[in-house]
Amino acid sequence: MTTIPLSAGGTTAFQLLCREVSTGPGPRPAGVAVTWAGGGATAWLSPAETRQWLYDLPREASVRRAVWRHVVLLAGRDRCGPPDAGGCSVAGWRTVMLWLAVPRLRAALHRVQCTFGVGRADLESSAVTGMIEQLAAFGSNPPENADSLLVGAALRHCWALTRPIGHEISVADIGRLAARPYEGSAARLAEPGDGMSWQPPAAGAELEGIRLGALAVRLGLPKPDARRRSGAPSGRHRVGLPFPIEAGR
């Protein structure tokens, strides 16, 4: 699995890509071939012009995807390293492809970072790793929606970093969870806003009284008289034996 270092002197993966594109020797061939519809003329766009073509100027989705597919095709040949039809090697386009995808990932990575607290360097490295793996899966014939598949692979790798963190996020209403072991199977949990509070029982006898009181309410009977309950053996009777409940006449 190919990856970009998490940090190089405090520099993240996206910053490394920008630096490589701006200061590197440049990709070969030097541009992306774009054929204008109707006239049949071909324009060669540099990496910077390609980025402007994709993001700054309104284009039809089919045109943008055609440009993306050409970039992915060059990046795949850069990975394999064969010479192109003109005898010149294809080089540098994998870095350009990753760099072109950065604007589509910044907002999503920012949301993941703010929500789950994952380090930005880890997120950017995972995004780059996902795109490189997806590029390898394309082979020599990338699909028309190659750009969407690249971005999707990058985001899946980023979300994978949040799985262990997501299990540790606290829930808002701890009281509802704490009350569950003490309620009967048919009891309804109090919904937020019911104005109900819950106190854990102090002892087994008090717990039994609470359960009997709840049962009496559900059956339409008055609550058991505390004075009558006090005469019953509290520690010797077994669970399931009849317990005196005074029914209302």
C-alpha positions in Angstrom: 0.0 0.0 0.0 1.5 3.3 -1.1 1.1 6.3 1.2 2.4 9.8 1.8 4.1 10.5 5.2 1.8 11.9 7.8 4.0 14.8 8.5 7.3 16.1 7.1 8.6 19.0 9.3 5.0 20.0 10.3 3.8 19.7 6.7 0.6 17.8 5.9 0.0 15.6 2.8 -2.0 18.2 1.0 0.7 20.8 1.6 3.3 18.4 0.2 1.2 17.9 -2.9 0.9 21.6 -3.5 4.6 22.1 -3.0 5.4 19.3 -5.3 3.2 20.6 -8.1 4.4 24.2 -7.7 8.1 23.5 -7.4 8.6 20.2 -9.1 9.9 19.8 -12.7 6.4 19.4 -14.0 4.5 16.5 -15.4 5.3 14.9 -18.8 3.5 15.3 -21.1 3.1 19.0 -20.2 -0.7 19.3 -20.2 -4.1 17.7 -20.6 -5.5 17.5 -24.1 -9.0 19.0 -24.3 -10.9 18.8 -27.6 -13.3 21.7 -28.1 -16.8 20.6 -29.0 -17.8 21.4 -32.5 -14.6 22.9 -33.9 -12.4 19.8 -33.3 -9.5 21.9 -32.0 -7.4 20.6 -29.2 -6.1 22.7 -26.3 -3.3 21.6 -23.9 -4.0 22.6 -20.3 -1.3 22.9 -17.7 -2.0 21.5 -14.2 -2.9 25.0 -13.0 -5.1 25.6 -16.0 -6.7 22.2 -15.5 -7.6 23.1 -11.9 -9.1 26.4 -13.0 -11.0 24.5 -15.7 -12.5 22.1 -13.2 -13.3 24.5 -10.3 -13.3 28.2 -11.3 -15.2 28.1 -14.6 -18.7 26.7 -15.0 -18.6 23.6 -17.1 -21.0 20.8 -18.0 -20.6 17.7 -15.8 -19.8 15.6 -18.9 -17.0 17.9 -19.9 -15.5 18.0 -16.3 -15.7 14.2 -16.2 -13.9 13.9 -19.5 -11.1 16.1 -18.2 -10.9 14.1 -15.0 -10.8 10.8 -16.9 -7.9 12.0 -19.0 -6.0 13.0 -15.8 -6.7 9.7 -14.2 -5.6 7.9 -17.4 -2.3 9.8 -17.3 -1.9 9.1 -13.6 -2.5 5.4 -14.2 0.2 5.3 -16.9 2.5 7.2 -14.6 2.0 4.4 -12.1 2.8 1.7 -14.6 5.6 3.7 -16.2 5.2 2.8 -19.9 6.1 5.3 -22.7 3.3 7.1 -24.4 2.5 7.1 -28.1 5.1 9.8 -28.8 7.9 8.0 -27.1 8.0 10.3 -24.1 7.5 8.8 -20.6 4.4 9.8 -18.6 5.5 11.1 -15.2 4.2 13.4 -12.5 0.5 13.0 -13.2 -0.3 10.9 -10.2 0.8 13.8 -8.0 -1.3 16.2 -10.2 -4.3 13.9 -9.9 -4.1 13.9 -6.1 -3.6 17.7 -6.1 -6.6 18.3 -8.3 -8.8 16.4 -5.9 -7.8 18.4 -2.8 -10.5 21.2 -3.2 -13.3 18.5 -3.2 -12.0 17.0 0.1 -11.2 20.1 2.2 -14.8 20.7 3.5 -15.5 17.1 4.3 -12.2 16.6 6.1 -12.8 19.8 8.1 -16.2 18.4 9.3 -14.7 15.1 10.3 -11.9 16.9 12.1 -14.3 19.1 14.1 -16.8 16.4 14.9 -14.5 13.6 15.9 -11.2 15.4 16.8 -9.1 13.4 14.3 -5.8 15.0 13.5 -5.7 16.8 10.2 -2.4 15.2 9.2 -3.9 11.7 9.7 -7.0 12.6 7.7 -5.1 14.0 4.7 -2.7 11.0 4.6 -5.7 8.6 4.7 -7.4 10.5 1.9 -4.3 10.3 -0.3 -3.9 6.6 0.5 -7.5 5.9 -0.5 -7.1 7.7 -3.8 -3.9 5.8 -4.6 -5.5 2.5 -3.9 -8.5 3.4 -6.1 -6.2 4.5 -8.9 -4.6 1.0 -8.8 -8.1 -0.6 -9.0 -8.9 1.4 -12.2 -6.3 -0.4 -14.2 -5.8 0.8 -17.8 -9.4 1.8 -18.4 -10.8 4.2 -15.8 -14.6 4.7 -15.8 -16.3 7.9 -16.7 -17.1 8.7 -13.0 -13.5 8.1 -12.0 -13.4 11.5 -10.1 -16.4 10.5 -7.9 -14.8 7.1 -7.2 -11.5 8.7 -6.2 -13.2 11.2 -3.8 -15.4 8.4 -2.4 -12.4 6.2 -1.7 -10.6 9.1 0.1 -13.6 9.8 2.3 -14.1 6.1 3.2 -10.5 5.9 4.4 -11.0 9.1 6.5 -14.3 7.8 8.1 -12.5 4.6 9.0 -10.4 6.7 11.4 -13.5 7.7 13.3 -14.8 4.2 14.1 -12.9 3.7 17.4 -13.7 7.3 18.4 -17.4 7.0 17.6 -17.8 4.2 20.1 -16.6 6.5 22.9 -19.0 9.4 22.3 -21.3 9.9 25.4 -25.0 9.9 25.0 -27.1 12.9 26.1 -29.5 11.2 28.5 -27.5 8.9 30.9 -30.5 8.8 33.3 -32.6 6.7 30.8 -29.8 4.2 30.4 -29.2 4.0 34.2 -32.9 3.3 34.9 -33.3 0.4 32.5 -32.0 -2.4 34.8 -34.5 -1.4 37.5 -37.6 -1.3 35.4 -40.0 -4.0 34.4 -39.9 -5.4 30.9 -43.1 -3.7 30.0 -42.3 -0.4 31.6 -42.1 2.7 29.3 -38.9 4.7 29.4 -39.5 8.3 30.2 -39.1 10.5 27.1 -37.2 13.8 27.4 -39.6 16.5 28.6 -41.8 14.2 30.7 -40.6 15.9 33.8 -39.8 12.6 35.5 -36.8 11.9 37.6 -35.3 8.6 38.8 -33.6 7.7 42.0 -31.9 4.3 42.5 -33.5 2.3 45.4 -31.6 2.2 48.6 -32.3 -1.4 49.5 -34.0 -4.6 48.2 -37.2 -4.0 50.3 -37.6 -0.5 48.9 -37.1 -1.8 45.4 -39.8 -4.5 45.9 -42.2 -1.8 47.1 -41.5 0.3 44.0 -42.2 -2.6 41.8 -45.4 -3.5 43.6 -46.6 0.1 43.4 -46.0 0.2 39.7 -47.9 -3.0 39.3 -50.8 -1.8 41.2 -51.0 1.4 39.2 -51.0 -0.6 35.9 -53.8 -2.8 37.3 -55.9 0.1 38.4 -55.4 -0.7 42.1 -54.4 1.7 44.9 -50.8 1.5 45.9 -50.0 -1.1 48.7 -50.4 0.4 52.2 -46.9 0.8 53.7 -48.2 0.0 57.2 -49.7 -3.3 55.9 -46.5 -4.2 54.1 -44.4 -3.6 57.2 -46.1 -6.6 58.9 -45.0 -9.0 56.1 -41.7 -10.8 56.4 -39.2 -8.9 54.3 -36.3 -11.4 54.2 -38.0 -14.8 54.4 -40.6 -14.8 51.6 -39.7 -16.0 48.2 -40.1 -14.2 45.0 -43.4 -15.1 43.3 -45.4 -15.7 46.5 -48.6 -13.7 46.8 -48.2 -10.4 48.4 -51.2 -8.7 50.1 -52.5 -5.8 48.0 -55.6 -4.0 49.3 -58.0 -3.6 46.4 -60.3 -0.6 46.3 -64.0 -1.2 46.6 
